[in-house]
Amino acid sequence: IIIGKGPSARSIRLDLPKFTLIGATTRAGMLTSPLRDRFGVISKLDIYNEKELDLIVRRSSNILNIGIEEEASYEIAKRSRGTPRIANRILKRVRDFAQVKGDGVITKEIAQTSLEALGIDSIGLDEVDRNLLMSIIDKFAGGPVGLDTLAATIGEEAETIEDVYEPFLMQKGFINKTPRGRMATKLAYDHFGLKYE
């Protein structure tokens, strides 16, 4: 370890017991090569499929003592964007609805009603996702549109669009990134019941 700056800087050696360092990031490209290369094993995790998320939702409901029907847990799983953290967040919000609107047990009907009220559609798109896609389709004739222009149009930060919304929309095949900007795909038009031109 180097202590101090300039000519008065000195280095000291610390003896540490053997340890294992485990790191996780969604932005591996932001790590310097020397740091990234020091990890012995580098793995990439894919998004979870609906079956795996269904198991996670059921397990979480057991831990939280929430009664949930099988169809309801699957309904939550398929709208969770392939992410357990999102599935657990949605589960807690749906539980709130079940306690207020029902008897505390999450049924498929309660799940659908609450997810609708939360603005989460059948494949997990939320209000911002839909606004982003419809802006590209309506205001920019399907694109291409630059990131900064799109950000200004929907009132979001460009970094938020790039880091939070685009990855899921690209995985679902709803947008393409081109050198000229973002474009809505035929799948996006189909999702909204619009004619693709």
Summary of the structure (lengths in Angstrom):
residues: 197
radius of gyration: 22.4
end to end distance: 60.9
largest distance: 71.5
contacts: 514
relative contact order: 0.08
helix: 52%
strand: 8%
